[in-house]
Each structure stands twice: as C-alpha cells, then as structure tokens.
Amino acid sequence: MFALLSDDLRFYFEIGGFVMPPLVVATFVLWFAIGYRFAALRRGSVRSVRQLLYRNAKRVRHQPRGLIERAVLRGLEIVRENPPDLRRWLDDAFAEYETSTRRFHKLILTIVAAAPLMGLLGTVAGMIETFDSLADMSLFSQSGGIAGGISQALFTTQMGLAVAIPGLIVGGLLDRKALQLRTELAQVKDLLCAEHIGATALHAGSNGSASAGPTTGGHHPEAPAP
C-alpha cells in the first residue's frame, strides 16, 4: 500500500511540475487543520445551556465530553468561589475556550485562497512549455513537449481546485459551528452572572429582613417593659 501511494505521488509530481510539492503539502496541512478544528469544536451534550447549568449545579458529576460542558463546569467552579467581579473572572476563564474556536481558522482560509492561485501558476508554466514546444516544433521533448505542457496546465488547475473546494465547504461549516459555540459561551456567562446576582440579592434581602425584624413596632423583644 505504501509503495502504491509512493508511485501515485511520484506520478503527480512528474505530471504537475514544480507546483505539485507545495500543493501536496498544503493538502496535508489543510486536512490536519480541519481535523483539529473538528475535534476542538465538539460541543458535548445535546442539552441546552440552561439544562447543563441546572444539571451540573446539582453536582451531577460526569466527564465533560465537549467545549460547552467544560465551560459550564469551569463557570460553576468560579461561581462557588464567589469572586468580587464575577463577569471579569468568567471572561478571563472563557477566553481560552473562545480562542480554541478560532484556532487554525486563518490557516484554512489562507490555504483555500492560495491553492487555486498555485494551480494557476502551474497552468501558466504548462502553457509556457506548450508555446516553447510549438516554437521549437518539438512535439515530444525531455520535459514533455506540447502534450506535457497541456497536461501540466490542466492537472495543476484541477489539483488547486480539488484542494480549495472541499476546504472551503468544510471550513465554512466549521466556522458556523464555531460561531454557535461562541454564542453559547456568552449565554453561559450571562446565565451564571444573572443567577449569581439574583442569589446575592436574595441573600442580602434575607439578612436585611432578619436584622430589621426584631425592631418592628419600635420595641426590641428583649427590651424591658416600661
């Protein structure tokens, strides 16, 4: 199998000219980046953000299976620490998750944009070889002659498009998923801050009523009767 793959690569390098090595390398890098993003953008549970918060707040522990579940667990840990500025702490903690949704985004866009241009460069080189062969009237030469030039021109164009089109489609789908995950991360922070503010207000209200209760009616319960 390795020998067959090696023969195929040698054939592509011979027929595509000097453009083929960078195109093949770009293909491997592109699909590595796509595979990394696909693994990093796993959401985890299919439950909504509110359901995940409610379930994990009741300390139903389980191994997180995706980015949103890890963010929910991390957010609840920060809430339990009761920091003075909860929003800022959540922003700092969630920055890592938001960065992971953008990782390799620009690399994929760059390869998708550059692959057709590299194919076009191979096309130009193939056409130059074709016209040189026509000028020399050499149908067959060491570099391939007219047939070799036309073959290189068409093959490199095809290879550039074959790299760019799947990368464009899959990269677009991953970008849409990354945007959805960033929106859900923002929802996690909003819900945690809202519930923390509500719990703080309720606690402050209960303390205020407890302190004001004994003085109701202007008489302290332990004060001596007049």
ABEGO torsion letter per residue (X at the ends): XAAAAAAAAAAAAAAAEAAAAAAAAAAAAAAAAAAAAAAAABAEBABBAAAAAAAAAAGBBBBBABAAAAAAAAAAAAAAAGBABAAAAAAAAAAAAAAAAABGAAAAAAAAAAAAAAAAAAAAAAAAAAAAAAAAGBABBAAGEAAAAAAAAAAAAAAAAAAAAAAAAAAAAAAAAAAAAAAAAAAAAAAAAAAAAAAAAAAAAAAAAAAAAAABGGBBAABBBX
